[in-house]
Every structure is written in C-alpha cells, then in structure tokens.
Amino acid sequence: MNVLLVSDSYEGGGAEAVFRDTLKASADAGFLTDYFVPEQKTGAFSYIFSLRNYRLMKKKLTTFRPDVVHLHNYYHFLSPSVLLAIRRYKQVHKCRVIYTAHDFHLLCPNSGFQHFPAGQRKNFSARHNDVRLGCIFDHRSGLHSLLKVLQHVVAYRLLHLRDVLDVIITPGEFLKTVMLRYGITDTIEVVRNPVMLPDSPVTVMRETEILHLVYAGRLSPEKGLTEFLHKLNTQTTQEIVFHLYGDGVLSSELDAFPCRKGLSVCLHGQVERSKLMVEIAAHDIFVLPSVWYENAPVSLIEAAAAGLPVLVPGYGGLLEMARESLYYFTFEHDDDEDLSELLRHAARFRGRNHLISAGQFSIDRYRDRICAIYER
C-alpha cells in the first residue's frame, strides 16, 4: 500500500509533530510512505486557491500513485486547491482520503473557531451552529478576514471540496461533537495524538515559599497569557513566578508586562522537546489559559505525566484533556474570584498527578489505530 502524507509544513508546532509521528507510524507499519510539503510562502490569491500547489499535487499523485492520502493542515500555504487535485485523482484511481483535524478549519473561516466583534475575541457556540460569514474572522484586519471567508466560500460552498474526505480524524471527543452539531456527517474517528511519556513522574524536588507556575507553547494572543497575567495581578496575593517556555509574537509584550509586587514573568524561550518535561517538572502547577476552546492540547498530557497538577479554563478540548489526569483545576477568565486559595490548593498536588489511562496516548496505540483506518 502506498501512503502519501500532506501538510503545510514539516517543522512547527503540535500539528507538525503529529504529522511527523504519522510518517513514522506509516513507515514502521510497512507501508510505502512519502510526503508532500509546499514552500512556506503565499499571496492573497494563492491563499484562496494556489494554482502552483494544485499542479504540484497533481504531479505528486500521478508519480507516486497513493492508495491512501492523509491530510494534516493544508489551508495556510497549500490552500484547499490540493483537495481539487485529489478529487480528480480519485476519479481515475481508487484512493482513500483521510484528514486529521487539528483545529476547527472545516467549520469556520477562523480555524480557532472565533470572531472579533468590535475588536473583542469571542468563541462561536459549541452547542449550535452560529457561524455567519458576515463576521470578522481575523483580529489583524478586515482584509485578512475577507481572505479567510473567500477561501471557505470557494473551497466548501462553490467547489464542495469537503466531499473529497472519506474519514475525518479528531484527537478528542469535543471536536467530534462540535462537528456533528454543525452538520458534518462524515465518518469521524477519535484517535488520540501520540505523546512520548516517561515511565514515572519526573518531579524535581524544590523547597521554596514562592509559587512557580509554568506554561509551554506558542506565545500568541489566543493562548490567553496576558489575560491570565491580569488575573494574577488583581486576583492573587502570594509571591508568584510565571515561567513561559516557547516563543511567538507576544514575547516582547510578556517580557515587559507590568506586574504587581511579588509577581514576575520568566521567559525561557524555545526548549528542545526531549528536555521540556524535565524542565516543567521543576515547577508547581502547569497552566494553559487559552481563550479558545483548543482541540486536544498535548502539553496538558505531558505536564500531568510529569507529575504537575494542571489549571485550565473549564471548556472545550482544554477541559477534556485536563480530565485525562487525576488532579486538574479550572477557572474562568471572566470571573473576579480570588485565585490565591485555588493556586495554594492545586500546588499541594505537585509531583502527585498522573494520567488515568496513559496507554491511549502511546505511539504503538496511535500506529495501530492509523493503520486500521488506512486498511479499512
């Protein structure tokens, strides 16, 4: 069996890590495996529909002759034009098309499932379909929003390219449920993202009265870091250091954040993933304060496996992944309750957290599920 993996990029964040894990899983299973990744550049027109990537995908399909095409992210650089190339290939050759949904792209022009009325970031409803194309879908400008809308209209309303997909994979039940509520009736399989986990918690012992919170991931607006720092400024009293691992557009703003006395921010930059779990285990509580639903954030699984209690807003994929661990705690961005006692209570479980069912996140489990879907 020939398997072609498709992604916007090879290196990057969590989605790209899963893409690389899928490449390895497919090759380890004995399939003839190849991948297609474009140049990391785009223009206004090519974002909506890339003629270049359409032609390159057609050529790749014709020469490699895949029995399975497995798409990961494709709408940043490739554009949905690759779906049209796959449709035309399927008209001649038997081919199964799999799509791993790392976000809400199929449901909404904003892949984070958000819009920006009067410049305010808002989530669409997870309970009923309220996405309207007249919304502003990008915080940068109306032009960026218009491009996202045009991409969606051309791909899914005019060309009906979602019909190319035979199976949709979601890493969590939350996204599957939202898709069903929004009318996507395709075959949807829940397959947990694979995570390299230690055999036991890797907690580093430390004695100090200072509370050390930690976050790992992109330093970007949707992660809710500035909102959470505002809460720490106004709703806590103890001495706190908030450690941030990663980089992104908010690096400078977070480094210069005006903290109250006793609160400080420590930026550690990007750390190699193989060393990250030991790094975060030296702290008290792992915090993922995202202001979007998230999908299935692997960082929560890694933190829990490292023994750290986790703190998240009580919604979406954040809550679903937090509940996979024994000690998780929730807060709400829009409440004004004091956080001090919650943080003190959560910190008591440092070094004691663990996953309730770690096996579902193993590389072997992921390979078996992926292979079963390919061969079905």
C-alpha positions as a Markdown table, in Angstrom:
| # | Residue | x | y | z |
|---|---|---|---|---|
| 1 | Met | 0.0 | 0.0 | 0.0 |
| 2 | Asn | 1.3 | 3.5 | -0.9 |
| 3 | Val | 0.5 | 6.2 | 1.6 |
| 4 | Leu | 1.0 | 9.9 | 0.9 |
| 5 | Leu | 1.1 | 12.3 | 3.9 |
| 6 | Val | 0.3 | 16.0 | 3.2 |
| 7 | Ser | 1.0 | 19.0 | 5.4 |
| 8 | Asp | 1.5 | 22.8 | 5.2 |
| 9 | Ser | 4.9 | 22.4 | 6.8 |
| 10 | Tyr | 7.3 | 19.8 | 8.1 |
| 11 | Glu | 8.6 | 21.6 | 11.2 |
| 12 | Gly | 6.4 | 23.7 | 13.5 |
| 13 | Gly | 4.1 | 23.1 | 16.5 |
| 14 | Gly | 1.9 | 20.3 | 17.7 |
| 15 | Ala | 0.2 | 19.6 | 14.4 |
| 16 | Glu | 3.6 | 19.2 | 12.6 |
| 17 | Ala | 4.8 | 16.9 | 15.4 |
| 18 | Val | 1.7 | 14.6 | 14.8 |
| 19 | Phe | 2.4 | 14.8 | 11.0 |
| 20 | Arg | 6.0 | 13.5 | 11.6 |
| 21 | Asp | 4.7 | 10.8 | 14.0 |
| 22 | Thr | 2.2 | 9.7 | 11.4 |
| 23 | Leu | 5.0 | 9.4 | 8.8 |
| 24 | Lys | 7.0 | 7.2 | 11.2 |
| 25 | Ala | 3.9 | 5.1 | 12.1 |
| 26 | Ser | 3.1 | 4.5 | 8.5 |
| 27 | Ala | 6.6 | 3.5 | 7.5 |
| 28 | Asp | 7.0 | 1.3 | 10.6 |
| 29 | Ala | 3.8 | -0.5 | 9.6 |
| 30 | Gly | 5.4 | -1.5 | 6.4 |
| 31 | Phe | 3.6 | 0.9 | 4.0 |
| 32 | Leu | 5.5 | 2.6 | 1.2 |
| 33 | Thr | 5.3 | 6.2 | 2.6 |
| 34 | Asp | 6.0 | 9.6 | 1.1 |
| 35 | Tyr | 5.0 | 13.2 | 1.9 |
| 36 | Phe | 4.2 | 16.4 | 0.2 |
| 37 | Val | 5.0 | 19.8 | 1.8 |
| 38 | Pro | 5.0 | 23.1 | -0.1 |
| 39 | Glu | 7.2 | 26.2 | 0.0 |
| 40 | Gln | 6.4 | 28.3 | 3.1 |
| 41 | Lys | 5.1 | 31.3 | 1.2 |
| 42 | Thr | 1.7 | 32.5 | 0.0 |
| 43 | Gly | 0.0 | 35.5 | -1.5 |
| 44 | Ala | -3.6 | 36.8 | -1.4 |
| 45 | Phe | -4.8 | 34.8 | -4.4 |
| 46 | Ser | -2.7 | 31.6 | -3.6 |
| 47 | Tyr | -4.1 | 31.6 | -0.1 |
| 48 | Ile | -7.6 | 31.3 | -1.5 |
| 49 | Phe | -6.6 | 28.9 | -4.3 |
| 50 | Ser | -3.0 | 28.0 | -5.2 |
| 51 | Leu | -2.6 | 27.1 | -8.8 |
| 52 | Arg | 1.0 | 26.2 | -8.2 |
| 53 | Asn | 0.3 | 23.8 | -5.4 |
| 54 | Tyr | -2.7 | 22.3 | -7.4 |
| 55 | Arg | -0.3 | 21.4 | -10.2 |
| 56 | Leu | 2.4 | 20.1 | -7.9 |
| 57 | Met | -0.1 | 18.0 | -6.0 |
| 58 | Lys | -1.4 | 16.5 | -9.3 |
| 59 | Lys | 2.2 | 15.7 | -10.3 |
| 60 | Lys | 2.9 | 14.0 | -6.9 |
| 61 | Leu | -0.3 | 12.0 | -7.1 |
| 62 | Thr | 0.4 | 10.8 | -10.7 |
| 63 | Thr | 4.0 | 9.8 | -10.0 |
| 64 | Phe | 3.6 | 8.2 | -6.5 |
| 65 | Arg | 0.1 | 6.7 | -7.1 |
| 66 | Pro | -1.0 | 6.6 | -3.5 |
| 67 | Asp | -3.7 | 4.2 | -2.2 |
| 68 | Val | -4.2 | 6.5 | 0.9 |
| 69 | Val | -3.8 | 10.3 | 1.1 |
| 70 | His | -3.6 | 11.5 | 4.7 |
| 71 | Leu | -4.0 | 15.3 | 5.0 |
| 72 | His | -3.0 | 17.3 | 8.1 |
| 73 | Asn | -3.1 | 21.1 | 8.0 |
| 74 | Tyr | -3.3 | 22.4 | 4.4 |
| 75 | Tyr | -5.0 | 25.8 | 4.4 |
| 76 | His | -2.1 | 28.1 | 5.3 |
| 77 | Phe | 0.3 | 27.5 | 2.4 |
| 78 | Leu | -1.1 | 24.6 | 0.3 |
| 79 | Ser | -4.6 | 26.1 | 0.2 |
| 80 | Pro | -7.7 | 23.8 | -0.4 |
| 81 | Ser | -6.6 | 23.6 | -4.1 |
| 82 | Val | -4.9 | 20.3 | -3.2 |
| 83 | Leu | -8.3 | 18.9 | -2.4 |
| 84 | Leu | -9.4 | 19.5 | -6.0 |
| 85 | Ala | -6.2 | 17.8 | -7.3 |
| 86 | Ile | -7.1 | 14.8 | -5.0 |
| 87 | Arg | -10.7 | 14.7 | -6.3 |
| 88 | Arg | -9.6 | 14.5 | -9.9 |
| 89 | Tyr | -7.1 | 11.8 | -8.9 |
| 90 | Lys | -9.8 | 9.8 | -7.2 |
| 91 | Gln | -11.9 | 9.9 | -10.4 |
| 92 | Val | -9.3 | 7.7 | -12.0 |
| 93 | His | -7.7 | 5.7 | -9.2 |
| 94 | Lys | -9.1 | 4.1 | -6.1 |
| 95 | Cys | -7.9 | 6.1 | -3.2 |
| 96 | Arg | -8.9 | 6.7 | 0.4 |
| 97 | Val | -8.6 | 10.2 | 1.8 |
| 98 | Ile | -8.1 | 10.8 | 5.5 |
| 99 | Tyr | -8.0 | 14.2 | 7.2 |
| 100 | Thr | -6.7 | 14.8 | 10.7 |
| 101 | Ala | -8.5 | 17.9 | 12.0 |
| 102 | His | -6.1 | 19.8 | 14.3 |
| 103 | Asp | -8.5 | 22.7 | 14.6 |
| 104 | Phe | -11.9 | 24.0 | 13.5 |
| 105 | His | -11.0 | 24.8 | 9.9 |
| 106 | Leu | -13.8 | 22.8 | 8.3 |
| 107 | Leu | -16.4 | 24.6 | 10.4 |
| 108 | Cys | -15.3 | 28.1 | 10.3 |
| 109 | Pro | -13.1 | 30.6 | 8.3 |
| 110 | Asn | -11.2 | 31.2 | 11.6 |
| 111 | Ser | -9.5 | 27.9 | 12.5 |
| 112 | Gly | -9.7 | 28.8 | 16.2 |
| 113 | Phe | -13.5 | 29.0 | 15.9 |
| 114 | Gln | -13.5 | 32.6 | 16.9 |
| 115 | His | -14.7 | 36.0 | 15.6 |
| 116 | Phe | -13.9 | 39.6 | 16.6 |
| 117 | Pro | -17.0 | 41.9 | 17.1 |
| 118 | Ala | -15.8 | 45.4 | 17.9 |
| 119 | Gly | -12.3 | 44.1 | 18.2 |
| 120 | Gln | -13.2 | 41.6 | 21.0 |
| 121 | Arg | -12.2 | 38.0 | 20.7 |
| 122 | Lys | -15.2 | 35.7 | 21.0 |
| 123 | Asn | -15.7 | 32.0 | 20.6 |
| 124 | Phe | -18.6 | 30.7 | 18.5 |
| 125 | Ser | -21.1 | 28.4 | 20.2 |
| 126 | Ala | -20.0 | 24.8 | 20.6 |
| 127 | Arg | -23.7 | 23.8 | 21.1 |
| 128 | His | -25.4 | 25.1 | 18.0 |
| 129 | Asn | -24.4 | 26.4 | 14.6 |
| 130 | Asp | -23.9 | 30.2 | 14.8 |
| 131 | Val | -21.1 | 30.8 | 12.4 |
| 132 | Arg | -22.1 | 33.6 | 10.0 |
| 133 | Leu | -19.9 | 34.7 | 7.1 |
| 134 | Gly | -20.6 | 38.3 | 7.8 |
| 135 | Cys | -18.5 | 38.2 | 11.0 |
| 136 | Ile | -14.9 | 39.5 | 11.3 |
| 137 | Phe | -12.7 | 36.4 | 11.4 |
| 138 | Asp | -9.3 | 37.8 | 11.9 |
| 139 | His | -8.0 | 40.2 | 14.6 |
| 140 | Arg | -5.5 | 41.8 | 12.2 |
| 141 | Ser | -7.7 | 43.5 | 9.7 |
| 142 | Gly | -10.9 | 43.3 | 7.6 |
| 143 | Leu | -8.8 | 42.3 | 4.6 |
| 144 | His | -7.4 | 39.3 | 6.4 |
| 145 | Ser | -10.9 | 38.3 | 7.4 |
| 146 | Leu | -12.2 | 38.6 | 3.9 |
| 147 | Leu | -9.4 | 36.3 | 2.5 |
| 148 | Lys | -10.4 | 33.7 | 5.1 |
| 149 | Val | -14.1 | 34.0 | 4.1 |
| 150 | Leu | -13.3 | 33.8 | 0.4 |
| 151 | Gln | -11.1 | 30.7 | 0.9 |
| 152 | His | -14.0 | 29.0 | 2.7 |
| 153 | Val | -16.7 | 30.0 | 0.2 |
| 154 | Val | -14.6 | 28.9 | -2.8 |
| 155 | Ala | -13.5 | 25.6 | -1.3 |
| 156 | Tyr | -16.6 | 24.4 | 0.5 |
| 157 | Arg | -19.6 | 26.2 | -0.9 |
| 158 | Leu | -18.7 | 26.5 | -4.6 |
| 159 | Leu | -16.4 | 23.5 | -5.2 |
| 160 | His | -17.8 | 21.3 | -2.3 |
| 161 | Leu | -14.3 | 20.0 | -1.7 |
| 162 | Arg | -15.1 | 18.7 | 1.8 |
| 163 | Asp | -16.8 | 15.8 | -0.1 |
| 164 | Val | -13.3 | 14.6 | -1.1 |
| 165 | Leu | -12.7 | 13.4 | 2.5 |
| 166 | Asp | -13.6 | 9.8 | 3.4 |
| 167 | Val | -12.6 | 9.9 | 7.0 |
| 168 | Ile | -12.0 | 12.7 | 9.5 |
| 169 | Ile | -9.8 | 12.0 | 12.5 |
| 170 | Thr | -10.2 | 14.2 | 15.6 |
| 171 | Pro | -7.8 | 13.9 | 18.5 |
| 172 | Gly | -10.6 | 14.4 | 21.0 |
| 173 | Glu | -14.3 | 13.9 | 21.6 |
| 174 | Phe | -15.0 | 17.6 | 21.9 |
| 175 | Leu | -14.2 | 18.5 | 18.3 |
| 176 | Lys | -16.1 | 15.4 | 17.0 |
| 177 | Thr | -19.2 | 16.5 | 19.0 |
| 178 | Val | -19.0 | 20.1 | 17.6 |
| 179 | Met | -18.6 | 18.8 | 14.1 |
| 180 | Leu | -21.7 | 16.7 | 14.4 |
| 181 | Arg | -23.7 | 19.6 | 15.9 |
| 182 | Tyr | -22.6 | 21.7 | 12.9 |
| 183 | Gly | -23.9 | 19.2 | 10.4 |
| 184 | Ile | -20.7 | 17.3 | 9.4 |
| 185 | Thr | -22.0 | 13.7 | 8.9 |
| 186 | Asp | -18.8 | 12.2 | 7.5 |
| 187 | Thr | -17.2 | 9.2 | 9.3 |
| 188 | Ile | -15.3 | 10.7 | 12.2 |
| 189 | Glu | -12.8 | 8.7 | 14.2 |
| 190 | Val | -11.3 | 9.8 | 17.5 |
| 191 | Val | -7.6 | 9.0 | 17.6 |
| 192 | Arg | -5.6 | 10.4 | 20.4 |
| 193 | Asn | -2.4 | 12.3 | 19.4 |
| 194 | Pro | 0.7 | 10.2 | 20.4 |
| 195 | Val | 2.8 | 11.5 | 23.2 |
| 196 | Met | 6.3 | 10.4 | 24.4 |
| 197 | Leu | 5.7 | 9.8 | 28.1 |
| 198 | Pro | 8.1 | 8.9 | 31.0 |
| 199 | Asp | 7.7 | 5.7 | 32.9 |
| 200 | Ser | 7.1 | 7.7 | 36.1 |
| 201 | Pro | 6.7 | 11.3 | 37.1 |
| 202 | Val | 10.0 | 13.3 | 36.7 |
| 203 | Thr | 9.4 | 15.7 | 39.5 |
| 204 | Val | 12.4 | 17.7 | 40.7 |
| 205 | Met | 12.2 | 18.4 | 44.4 |
| 206 | Arg | 12.5 | 22.0 | 45.5 |
| 207 | Glu | 11.9 | 23.9 | 48.7 |
| 208 | Thr | 10.7 | 27.5 | 48.4 |
| 209 | Glu | 7.7 | 29.6 | 49.5 |
| 210 | Ile | 7.5 | 31.1 | 46.0 |
| 211 | Leu | 4.7 | 29.6 | 43.8 |
| 212 | His | 6.1 | 28.6 | 40.4 |
| 213 | Leu | 3.6 | 28.4 | 37.6 |
| 214 | Val | 4.6 | 27.2 | 34.2 |
| 215 | Tyr | 3.3 | 27.3 | 30.6 |
| 216 | Ala | 4.8 | 25.7 | 27.4 |
| 217 | Gly | 3.7 | 26.5 | 23.9 |
| 218 | Arg | 3.3 | 29.4 | 21.4 |
| 219 | Leu | 3.3 | 32.9 | 22.9 |
| 220 | Ser | 0.4 | 34.1 | 20.9 |
| 221 | Pro | -2.8 | 36.0 | 21.7 |
| 222 | Glu | -5.2 | 33.0 | 21.6 |
| 223 | Lys | -3.3 | 31.4 | 24.4 |
| 224 | Gly | -4.7 | 33.8 | 27.0 |
| 225 | Leu | -1.4 | 34.6 | 28.6 |
| 226 | Thr | -1.9 | 38.4 | 29.0 |
| 227 | Glu | -5.4 | 37.8 | 30.3 |
| 228 | Phe | -4.1 | 35.3 | 32.9 |
| 229 | Leu | -1.4 | 37.7 | 34.0 |
| 230 | His | -4.0 | 40.4 | 34.5 |
| 231 | Lys | -5.9 | 37.9 | 36.8 |
| 232 | Leu | -2.7 | 37.1 | 38.7 |
| 233 | Asn | -2.1 | 40.9 | 39.1 |
| 234 | Thr | -5.5 | 41.5 | 40.6 |
| 235 | Gln | -6.8 | 38.2 | 42.0 |
| 236 | Thr | -3.7 | 36.8 | 43.8 |
| 237 | Thr | -1.7 | 37.9 | 46.8 |
| 238 | Gln | 1.2 | 35.4 | 47.1 |
| 239 | Glu | 4.6 | 35.6 | 45.6 |
| 240 | Ile | 4.5 | 34.0 | 42.1 |
| 241 | Val | 6.8 | 33.4 | 39.2 |
| 242 | Phe | 5.1 | 32.6 | 35.9 |
| 243 | His | 7.6 | 30.6 | 33.7 |
| 244 | Leu | 7.0 | 30.7 | 30.0 |
| 245 | Tyr | 8.6 | 28.2 | 27.6 |
| 246 | Gly | 8.2 | 28.9 | 23.9 |
| 247 | Asp | 8.3 | 31.9 | 21.6 |
| 248 | Gly | 5.9 | 33.9 | 19.5 |
| 249 | Val | 4.5 | 37.4 | 18.7 |
| 250 | Leu | 3.8 | 38.2 | 22.3 |
| 251 | Ser | 7.4 | 37.6 | 23.6 |
| 252 | Ser | 8.3 | 41.3 | 24.0 |
| 253 | Glu | 4.9 | 42.2 | 25.5 |
| 254 | Leu | 5.1 | 39.4 | 28.0 |
| 255 | Asp | 8.7 | 40.2 | 28.9 |
| 256 | Ala | 7.7 | 43.9 | 29.6 |
| 257 | Phe | 4.3 | 43.0 | 31.3 |
| 258 | Pro | 3.7 | 45.5 | 34.3 |
| 259 | Cys | 3.5 | 43.0 | 37.2 |
| 260 | Arg | 2.4 | 43.8 | 40.8 |
| 261 | Lys | 5.0 | 43.5 | 43.5 |
| 262 | Gly | 5.6 | 39.8 | 44.2 |
| 263 | Leu | 4.6 | 38.7 | 40.7 |
| 264 | Ser | 7.2 | 38.2 | 37.9 |
| 265 | Val | 7.4 | 36.6 | 34.4 |
| 266 | Cys | 10.4 | 34.5 | 33.4 |
| 267 | Leu | 10.8 | 33.8 | 29.6 |
| 268 | His | 12.9 | 30.7 | 28.9 |
| 269 | Gly | 12.5 | 30.7 | 25.1 |
| 270 | Gln | 12.2 | 27.6 | 23.0 |
| 271 | Val | 13.4 | 24.4 | 24.6 |
| 272 | Glu | 14.1 | 21.1 | 22.9 |
| 273 | Arg | 11.0 | 18.9 | 23.3 |
| 274 | Ser | 13.0 | 16.0 | 24.7 |
| 275 | Lys | 14.2 | 18.2 | 27.6 |
| 276 | Leu | 10.9 | 20.0 | 28.2 |
| 277 | Met | 9.3 | 17.6 | 30.5 |
| 278 | Val | 12.2 | 17.7 | 32.9 |
| 279 | Glu | 12.2 | 21.5 | 32.7 |
| 280 | Ile | 8.5 | 21.9 | 33.5 |
| 281 | Ala | 8.6 | 19.3 | 36.3 |
| 282 | Ala | 10.7 | 21.7 | 38.3 |
| 283 | His | 7.6 | 23.9 | 38.9 |
| 284 | Asp | 4.4 | 23.7 | 40.9 |
| 285 | Ile | 1.4 | 24.0 | 38.5 |
| 286 | Phe | 1.1 | 23.8 | 34.8 |
| 287 | Val | -1.2 | 26.5 | 33.4 |
| 288 | Leu | -2.9 | 26.5 | 29.9 |
| 289 | Pro | -5.1 | 29.6 | 30.0 |
| 290 | Ser | -6.2 | 29.6 | 26.3 |
| 291 | Val | -9.1 | 31.9 | 25.3 |
| 292 | Trp | -10.1 | 29.5 | 22.5 |
| 293 | Tyr | -11.5 | 26.0 | 23.0 |
| 294 | Glu | -8.3 | 24.2 | 21.9 |
| 295 | Asn | -8.6 | 20.8 | 20.4 |
| 296 | Ala | -6.5 | 18.3 | 22.2 |
| 297 | Pro | -3.5 | 20.1 | 23.7 |
| 298 | Val | -0.7 | 17.6 | 24.2 |
| 299 | Ser | 1.1 | 19.9 | 26.7 |
| 300 | Leu | -1.6 | 19.0 | 29.3 |
| 301 | Ile | -0.9 | 15.3 | 28.9 |
| 302 | Glu | 2.9 | 15.9 | 29.1 |
| 303 | Ala | 2.5 | 18.0 | 32.2 |
| 304 | Ala | 0.3 | 15.5 | 34.0 |
| 305 | Ala | 2.7 | 12.7 | 33.1 |
| 306 | Ala | 5.5 | 14.8 | 34.6 |
| 307 | Gly | 3.5 | 14.9 | 37.9 |
| 308 | Leu | 2.2 | 18.5 | 37.7 |
| 309 | Pro | -1.4 | 19.4 | 38.6 |
| 310 | Val | -2.9 | 21.3 | 35.6 |
| 311 | Leu | -5.0 | 24.5 | 35.6 |
| 312 | Val | -7.3 | 25.4 | 32.7 |
| 313 | Pro | -10.4 | 27.3 | 31.8 |
| 314 | Gly | -13.4 | 24.9 | 32.1 |
| 315 | Tyr | -14.3 | 24.4 | 28.5 |
| 316 | Gly | -13.6 | 22.7 | 25.2 |
| 317 | Gly | -10.6 | 20.5 | 24.5 |
| 318 | Leu | -8.9 | 22.1 | 27.4 |
| 319 | Leu | -11.3 | 20.5 | 29.9 |
| 320 | Glu | -11.4 | 17.2 | 28.0 |
| 321 | Met | -7.6 | 16.8 | 28.1 |
| 322 | Ala | -7.3 | 18.0 | 31.7 |
| 323 | Arg | -9.8 | 15.4 | 32.8 |
| 324 | Glu | -7.5 | 12.7 | 31.5 |
| 325 | Ser | -5.4 | 13.4 | 34.6 |
| 326 | Leu | -6.1 | 12.8 | 38.3 |
| 327 | Tyr | -5.5 | 16.4 | 39.6 |
| 328 | Tyr | -6.9 | 19.2 | 37.4 |
| 329 | Phe | -8.4 | 22.5 | 38.4 |
| 330 | Thr | -10.4 | 25.1 | 36.4 |
| 331 | Phe | -11.0 | 28.8 | 36.4 |
| 332 | Glu | -13.0 | 31.2 | 34.3 |
| 333 | His | -11.5 | 34.2 | 32.5 |
| 334 | Asp | -14.5 | 36.5 | 33.1 |
| 335 | Asp | -15.0 | 35.9 | 36.8 |
| 336 | Asp | -13.5 | 38.1 | 39.6 |
| 337 | Glu | -13.0 | 35.5 | 42.2 |
| 338 | Asp | -9.7 | 35.4 | 44.2 |
| 339 | Leu | -7.3 | 32.8 | 42.7 |
| 340 | Ser | -4.9 | 32.6 | 45.7 |
| 341 | Glu | -6.6 | 29.8 | 47.5 |
| 342 | Leu | -7.2 | 27.8 | 44.3 |
| 343 | Leu | -3.5 | 28.0 | 43.5 |
| 344 | Arg | -2.4 | 27.1 | 47.0 |
| 345 | His | -4.7 | 24.1 | 46.9 |
| 346 | Ala | -3.5 | 22.9 | 43.5 |
| 347 | Ala | 0.1 | 23.3 | 44.4 |
| 348 | Arg | -0.3 | 20.7 | 47.2 |
| 349 | Phe | -0.6 | 18.0 | 44.5 |
| 350 | Arg | 2.8 | 18.8 | 42.9 |
| 351 | Gly | 4.5 | 15.6 | 42.0 |
| 352 | Arg | 1.4 | 13.5 | 42.5 |
| 353 | Asn | -0.5 | 13.9 | 39.3 |
| 354 | His | -0.7 | 11.2 | 36.6 |
| 355 | Leu | -2.7 | 10.1 | 33.6 |
| 356 | Ile | -5.8 | 8.0 | 34.3 |
| 357 | Ser | -5.2 | 6.0 | 31.1 |
| 358 | Ala | -1.8 | 6.7 | 29.6 |
| 359 | Gly | -1.9 | 3.8 | 27.1 |
| 360 | Gln | -4.3 | 5.6 | 24.8 |
| 361 | Phe | -1.6 | 8.2 | 24.1 |
| 362 | Ser | 1.2 | 5.7 | 23.2 |
| 363 | Ile | 3.0 | 5.6 | 19.9 |
| 364 | Asp | 2.0 | 2.0 | 19.5 |
| 365 | Arg | -1.7 | 2.7 | 20.0 |
| 366 | Tyr | -1.5 | 5.5 | 17.5 |
| 367 | Arg | 0.1 | 3.4 | 14.9 |
| 368 | Asp | -2.4 | 0.6 | 15.3 |
| 369 | Arg | -5.4 | 3.0 | 15.0 |
| 370 | Ile | -4.0 | 4.8 | 12.0 |
| 371 | Cys | -3.1 | 1.5 | 10.2 |
| 372 | Ala | -6.6 | 0.2 | 10.8 |
| 373 | Ile | -8.1 | 3.3 | 9.3 |
| 374 | Tyr | -5.8 | 3.0 | 6.2 |
| 375 | Glu | -6.6 | -0.6 | 5.6 |
| 376 | Arg | -10.4 | -0.5 | 6.2 |
